[in-house]
């Protein structure tokens, strides 16, 4: 006590941390020259040793999964030709998109290097190189995760079709899920490897050894910024592409020409299947890559008083999550003829097992890091409580989303029943279901925030987000498998396979709609927790906490920021919805032209010009992604520079609140509309296919497409 009393700053930090239930004996012991055994004496590489090892394990798992994928047969020459057309279209789009994004990344990287060289936080001009390299790495790895997932998904689709044809539902689920698992382990492997490697590199070469970990975490903000930049544009451009092609194909093909979904006579059908991969796979991969690394950065940034144990913890928990996800993967499976509830349970087994493994491994990690230090055990178990809350919150949000988007339950069936009286009532009912579906996730997130804040303050909220995303390897697999199943159904239809095969792929596709909505709800919930943590870090780094500036909601400056921020998600959603309408309009005109001018197209004696629709979708989505993306990036810069940090904090808080509501409503309403149509097609409800009720639900599904695959999921970035 006498030694601490001679250092008022250490005493204040210790008092504050204890008020929040956190022990910081590592940082105090290091400062006083005592208590420097493990983990307090860890070096930069020691902090991330477990996470680097876990990322290596993820890469080994990828080798195993790719061998399983390559062992699955690919089917007939016609099926392979269709798969190659889809893959070529997806690669062409991503090359074009990445070419534009490369210019953006280069310019922003140059600006960051210049700013940090002119005003280096550590006093070293090399700070510009540090932040620039982190930004580039985050952007490149985010793009690589999307590309890798897309390449595998466009290869596995035809293998899933073949499995559905020759072996049935169980084998098809296993092949599709394995393809989705490649996406999941690519994201977590690249994400954890990149952030761990650059944390270690950023600890090297500092003059101030006592604060090198703080400086390293600050540099990782550049890594998160790079990942977010790619994720934003990839989500927007991919979402516009996929839904422009989907809406155009559905409205002209199914409504006007009365031909089946994915009929090869439809000129937009290949573009539609390409869109599933560039939007729901590549875009989603970049999105969740950003969320995954962002949660780790936020937790490390909020580590109290540079205490190395709290910096280590999010890296180690994420590493434990990879091992747990590998275990959970092997528990996924079902039987032929399974119902939707049984299929959902088959996927839930993997998530539940992974979550239980994370809880066990996290307890071991807490014991290793916090046991043996006076006062640390209680502090460590408080943080462990936050991890438990985060995991439970993720599972509960998934269950709530499943209830509102699966046709096994009342909400979706009520939309189908509303179709008896026409399209308008389908849309009204779907909007109502989407709005009311916001209630359970909000209550869960509110309880999570209050509980974790009571246990460990802002750090507790951040580590809860890490816990929620720790099983991303298997939860993303359940999400990414959906587009693969959708493509498999398209190939079955275009290759004129037996109706039995389409029945299997439709069952998997309906399940994919639900798991996709569940994955989006999961991503939105984790994004809210991460955003709140980053907002707390912003308040600290910007000096709002120390300067005495008011963040009272009654302050006109703060309230102005809240109102402006609350408007931003609606503007963003509007711009992306209008972009889909514009791009879909161009597709509709082209599809109508081909049906009108190509002789024999409706008879099946002539081939459609699918390349033209792919070209239109690619060009339109690239052009339309620029405005929403730039405004999302520039808004905080403008508000911060023109009004100040208090208004910016209000703006961020307002956008988090309304962005969450709008994202949940749009994602769930879109998923519910889609499955209301599937309920008719798979279960024969309300008279089955071809009825007026079916056509009314198709219209609802068409309205819901940009809701659930463009505007909704892009809001959480």
Number of C-alpha atoms within 10 A of each C-alpha: 6 6 9 15 11 10 12 10 11 18 16 13 16 21 15 15 18 15 12 19 21 27 28 26 22 26 24 21 15 16 15 14 9 13 18 17 13 14 18 20 15 16 14 21 15 15 24 27 19 19 28 23 15 24 25 18 18 28 19 14 20 20 13 12 19 17 11 13 22 12 11 16 15 20 16 11 10 13 22 18 14 19 26 15 18 27 24 14 23 27 19 15 25 23 12 13 21 19 11 13 20 14 11 13 19 13 11 16 22 13 14 20 21 17 15 21 19 14 13 15 13 15 14 15 17 16 25 23 17 21 25 25 22 27 28 21 20 31 26 19 25 33 25 18 28 30 25 17 28 32 19 21 29 29 20 30 31 31 27 35 34 26 27 27 22 13 13 20 24 19 21 26 29 18 27 29 27 26 30 32 30 30 34 31 29 26 31 32 27 22 26 28 23 21 27 25 17 21 25 19 15 25 20 13 11 18 11 11 11 13 13 19 26 20 21 23 27 19 24 29 21 23 31 27 18 27 30 26 26 27 28 26 25 31 30 28 34 34 34 35 34 29 33 34 32 27 27 30 28 26 18 21 25 20 16 10 14 13 17 16 17 26 21 24 24 29 32 33 27 30 31 27 29 33 31 30 32 34 27 27 33 31 35 32 32 30 30 32 30 29 29 27 31 30 31 32 28 32 30 30 29 27 26 23 19 22 23 24 26 26 23 25 25 27 28 26 27 31 31 24 31 31 22 27 29 20 16 25 23 11 17 21 19 19 14 14 13 14 14 17 13 14 22 20 16 18 25 23 17 25 28 20 19 28 26 15 20 27 21 12 19 23 18 11 19 22 16 14 20 24 16 12 14 13 16 21 16 15 22 24 19 19 25 25 19 30 28 21 25 32 23 18 24 29 19 17 25 24 17 18 29 26 20 26 34 31 30 16 13 13 23 28 23 17 27 30 18 22 27 18 12 18 19 15 19 27 23 14 23 31 22 15 23 27 17 15 24 22 14 15 25 17 12 19 20 12 14 23 24 13 18 26 19 16 22 27 22 26 26 32 35 37 35 34 35 34 32 30 30 33 33 30 30 34 29 30 27 32 29 33 34 27 29 36 34 25 30 34 30 28 31 27 20 20 18 15 16 11 11 13 22 23 17 25 29 20 25 28 24 27 29 25 27 29 29 30 29 30 27 29 30 26 26 29 27 29 25 22 27 27 24 21 27 23 20 21 21 19 18 15 13 13 13 17 15 10 9 8 11 13 19 12 13 10 14 12 19 25 20 20 28 23 16 20 27 21 16 22 27 18 14 20 24 14 18 28 21 14 28 30 18 16 25 26 16 18 29 22 12 19 24 17 12 19 19 12 9 13 13 14 18 18 9 11 10 12 17 22 17 20 15 16 26 27 15 19 30 28 17 22 26 23 13 21 24 15 13 20 21 13 15 18 13 11 15 18 13 13 19 17 11 11 14 15 23 24 27 29 25 26 26 22 21 23 23 24 16 18 27 22 22 23 27 33 26 29 30 36 33 30 34 37 35 29 28 32 29 29 24 22 20 17 13 12 18 17 13 17 19 15 13 17 24 27 20 24 32 24 25 31 28 21 20 26 28 29 28 30 29 31 28 32 31 28 28 27 21
